Amino acid sequence: MLAQARQVTRRAAAPHDDPYLRALFADSRDDLMLLPPEVRDPLIDMQFEAQRGQIAAAHPDAAHEVLVADGGDVGRLVVAYSADAAHIVDITIARAYRRQGIASAVLHELLATAGNRAVTLRVWSANAPARRLYEQVGFVPRGTDAGYVAMERRTAP
């Protein structure tokens, strides 16, 4: 059973958050942890910058936020808003804070403030824990594309 989430707040990401966001990105890359640091670190830097560039190009007006619990940074949230949808571009919780209800609390809060907009996201099809979380919160699959599952949650009118 998941532990109950602590108070989670969101704040706009700022340039001084870059070292934390890079470390968070590295923390989420299990596939690279077996590499020696002299290979892994430059690769993580390149992938972090590539992800940042891709998000900026695809979602130039997205809100970039740092998630905070108990006075410390615990993750990040990137959401692109339009008139009819709030698209979760990325939600990442630091490994030490996973399975504590933080992502669930953030998703519930986002759903509560979405108004009449649908909330959408894409998740890697093999990421079973994330898919399970999204389904528990009420997201339903809407299709697949290049290994990702598109999911959507309609908010109550």
Summary of the structure (lengths in Angstrom):
residues: 157
radius of gyration: 15.7
end to end distance: 31.3
largest distance: 52.5
contacts: 415
relative contact order: 0.15
helix: 39%
strand: 32%
